[in-house]
Structures are given as C-alpha cells and as structure tokens.
Amino acid sequence: MAFTLPAYLMPEPERNAPHPPAQAVADGAEESADAESVRLMLCVKEGDVKAFEKLVELHQNAIIGTCARMLNNVDDAHDIAQMVFIRVWRSAPRYEPTAKFTTWLYTITRNLVFNETRRRSRRKEVSIEQENDDEPPKHFADHSVPGADENLSKAEFHDALDKAIESLPEKQRLAVILRGRQDLPYEEICTILKMSLPAVKSLLFRARTELRKHLATHLDEDVK
C-alpha cells in the first residue's frame, strides 16, 4: 500500500500574493496570542506565580510535542520541557520583550534539545545483541479483521516517517518540526536557528528531499 507524504513535508509554493482573508484572521489571532504571552511573561518578571502557571498551560503541549519529535522519546521530552520552563522562570528577571515570545521560548528549547541530542551522540553505542534483546514483539496483521492490513500499513508508514525525521541532522529536524508541525513563519525559524532566510529555505529543501528518499518505498510516487 502506497501513501502520500504529509502536506507539511511537501515543498511549499512561493507566497508573494497578499494573504487571503482567512490567513489574515489567523495572523491576527497569532499576534493576539503572542501579546497575551508577553503580558504574562512581564507579570512573571514581577514574580507572579499564577501568570507563570498560565504561561506553562498555554505552551507546554507545543514544547513537549516539539521535544518528543526531536528526541523520539516521550519521557525525555517531558524532562526537557520541564527544564525549558524552569529556565523561563529563572530568566524572567532579565526578560525583555524584544522579539515574539514564541521565538524566545523556542530558542531556549533549541538550546536544551540540541544539548540532549549531542549528549546522546556521545553515549557508548548499544550492542546489536542488546538492541535485539530489547526489541518489543513484532506486530502481525490479523487477516480475519477487516482493514487490519491497512491499519498495520499506516502504522508502519508513520513509524517509518518518525524514524526518517529522527535520522535528519538536528537543525534540519528542528526546522521541519517548527515549520511543519508548529507552523512557525520562516522569519521566526531564522531567529531561532540563527540562520538567514535563504539558508533556512535551503535547509528545509534538503530535509524534505532526504525524507522522500527515506520513505520512497511507502510513497505513491517514484523517488530517485
């Protein structure tokens, strides 16, 4: 069974045309949400614990989700997300709203996630024998259940997609996640990754090309 690449991993058209009304409404809502986050952070700067709790509530799912996709481990994602918000609290006295709040928040996330991925890369490689011993039982399709083959194929595809994203270099991986899953604008990703706009676009192009190669056997298209 063949699948199509998720829309957020497909090449994006150039967006030179004016925003349609629906996009303008979405942009307005995003600006309003960021203004609320800045307002809360300024309260946190004054020691307001309730404002901090509200800030965490607003952003924890996005941060945990980003960390989980970067690290492919839910427990580690929660640990890193907790460290992110601890750093937010500790940095509050020095906070100045010179950029979007999400840009500042994801920059902290980037630093901690990259530290974790580099720490992992320094670990001693687990032996093949240990990996095989620790593997969970393989799943087999129950052909007596209608749609079982299709459901298993979908699960295998999404597992392959997760592994393909995990195999990307850390900057490519984060750019794909921030652009595709968190829907951040290019300009914000540039600031978070400390890269120019052409460099970020090139980074995403290379990442998407690599993902298509990894997923060639699952896709409903020929990938060279």
BELGIGI-V969386 format. One record per backbone hydrogen bond with DSSP energy under -0.5 kcal/mol. CO is the residue of the C=O (numbers start at 0). NH is the residue of the N-H. E is the energy in kcal/mol with one decimal. If there is no record, write none. Layout:
co=CO nh=NH e=E
co=CO nh=NH e=E
//
This chain:
co=2 nh=219 e=-2.9
co=5 nh=8 e=-2.2
co=6 nh=9 e=-1.4
co=13 nh=15 e=-0.6
co=19 nh=23 e=-2.2
co=20 nh=24 e=-2.3
co=21 nh=25 e=-2.1
co=22 nh=26 e=-2.7
co=23 nh=27 e=-2.1
co=24 nh=28 e=-2.2
co=25 nh=29 e=-2.2
co=26 nh=30 e=-2.3
co=27 nh=31 e=-2.0
co=28 nh=32 e=-2.4
co=29 nh=33 e=-2.3
co=30 nh=34 e=-2.3
co=31 nh=35 e=-1.9
co=32 nh=36 e=-2.0
co=33 nh=37 e=-2.6
co=34 nh=38 e=-2.3
co=35 nh=39 e=-2.5
co=36 nh=40 e=-2.5
co=37 nh=41 e=-2.3
co=38 nh=42 e=-1.4
co=39 nh=43 e=-2.4
co=40 nh=44 e=-2.2
co=41 nh=45 e=-0.6
co=42 nh=45 e=-0.8
co=42 nh=47 e=-2.0
co=43 nh=46 e=-2.4
co=46 nh=48 e=-0.9
co=47 nh=51 e=-1.5
co=48 nh=52 e=-2.4
co=49 nh=53 e=-2.1
co=50 nh=54 e=-2.2
co=51 nh=55 e=-2.5
co=52 nh=56 e=-2.2
co=53 nh=57 e=-2.0
co=54 nh=58 e=-1.6
co=55 nh=59 e=-2.6
co=58 nh=62 e=-2.1
co=59 nh=63 e=-3.0
co=60 nh=64 e=-2.6
co=61 nh=65 e=-2.2
co=62 nh=66 e=-2.5
co=63 nh=67 e=-2.7
co=64 nh=68 e=-2.1
co=65 nh=69 e=-1.9
co=66 nh=70 e=-2.7
co=67 nh=71 e=-2.3
co=72 nh=76 e=-2.1
co=73 nh=77 e=-2.2
co=74 nh=78 e=-2.0
co=75 nh=79 e=-2.7
co=76 nh=80 e=-2.6
co=77 nh=81 e=-2.2
co=78 nh=82 e=-1.9
co=79 nh=83 e=-2.3
co=80 nh=84 e=-2.1
co=81 nh=85 e=-2.0
co=82 nh=86 e=-2.3
co=83 nh=87 e=-2.1
co=84 nh=88 e=-2.2
co=85 nh=89 e=-2.4
co=86 nh=90 e=-2.2
co=87 nh=91 e=-0.8
co=88 nh=91 e=-0.7
co=90 nh=93 e=-1.6
co=90 nh=94 e=-0.5
co=91 nh=94 e=-1.5
co=95 nh=97 e=-2.7
co=99 nh=103 e=-1.8
co=100 nh=104 e=-2.8
co=101 nh=105 e=-3.0
co=102 nh=106 e=-1.6
co=103 nh=107 e=-1.8
co=104 nh=108 e=-2.1
co=105 nh=109 e=-2.8
co=106 nh=110 e=-2.1
co=107 nh=111 e=-2.1
co=108 nh=112 e=-2.9
co=109 nh=113 e=-2.8
co=110 nh=114 e=-1.9
co=111 nh=115 e=-1.8
co=112 nh=116 e=-2.7
co=113 nh=117 e=-2.3
co=114 nh=118 e=-2.0
co=115 nh=119 e=-2.4
co=116 nh=120 e=-1.8
co=117 nh=121 e=-0.9
co=118 nh=121 e=-0.6
co=118 nh=122 e=-0.5
co=119 nh=122 e=-1.3
co=126 nh=130 e=-2.2
co=127 nh=131 e=-2.4
co=128 nh=132 e=-2.1
co=129 nh=133 e=-2.1
co=130 nh=134 e=-0.7
co=131 nh=134 e=-0.7
co=140 nh=142 e=-1.0
co=141 nh=144 e=-2.0
co=143 nh=145 e=-0.5
co=144 nh=147 e=-2.0
co=146 nh=150 e=-2.6
co=147 nh=151 e=-2.4
co=148 nh=152 e=-2.3
co=149 nh=153 e=-2.4
co=150 nh=154 e=-2.2
co=151 nh=155 e=-2.6
co=152 nh=156 e=-2.4
co=153 nh=157 e=-2.6
co=154 nh=158 e=-2.2
co=155 nh=159 e=-2.5
co=156 nh=160 e=-2.5
co=157 nh=161 e=-2.4
co=158 nh=162 e=-2.2
co=159 nh=163 e=-2.3
co=160 nh=164 e=-2.5
co=161 nh=165 e=-2.3
co=162 nh=166 e=-1.5
co=163 nh=167 e=-0.5
co=164 nh=167 e=-1.2
co=168 nh=172 e=-2.7
co=169 nh=173 e=-2.5
co=170 nh=174 e=-2.4
co=171 nh=175 e=-2.4
co=172 nh=176 e=-2.2
co=173 nh=177 e=-3.0
co=174 nh=178 e=-2.4
co=175 nh=179 e=-2.8
co=175 nh=180 e=-0.6
co=176 nh=180 e=-1.5
co=176 nh=181 e=-1.9
co=177 nh=183 e=-2.9
co=184 nh=187 e=-0.5
co=184 nh=188 e=-1.9
co=185 nh=189 e=-2.6
co=186 nh=190 e=-1.5
co=187 nh=191 e=-2.3
co=188 nh=192 e=-2.8
co=189 nh=193 e=-1.0
co=189 nh=194 e=-2.2
co=195 nh=199 e=-2.3
co=196 nh=200 e=-2.5
co=197 nh=201 e=-2.2
co=198 nh=202 e=-2.3
co=199 nh=203 e=-2.5
co=200 nh=204 e=-2.1
co=201 nh=205 e=-2.4
co=202 nh=206 e=-2.2
co=203 nh=207 e=-2.7
co=204 nh=208 e=-2.2
co=205 nh=209 e=-2.3
co=206 nh=210 e=-2.3
co=207 nh=211 e=-2.2
co=208 nh=212 e=-1.6
co=209 nh=213 e=-2.2
co=210 nh=214 e=-2.0
co=212 nh=215 e=-1.1
co=214 nh=217 e=-1.9
co=214 nh=218 e=-1.3
co=217 nh=2 e=-3.7
co=218 nh=220 e=-1.3
co=220 nh=222 e=-0.6
co=221 nh=223 e=-0.5
//
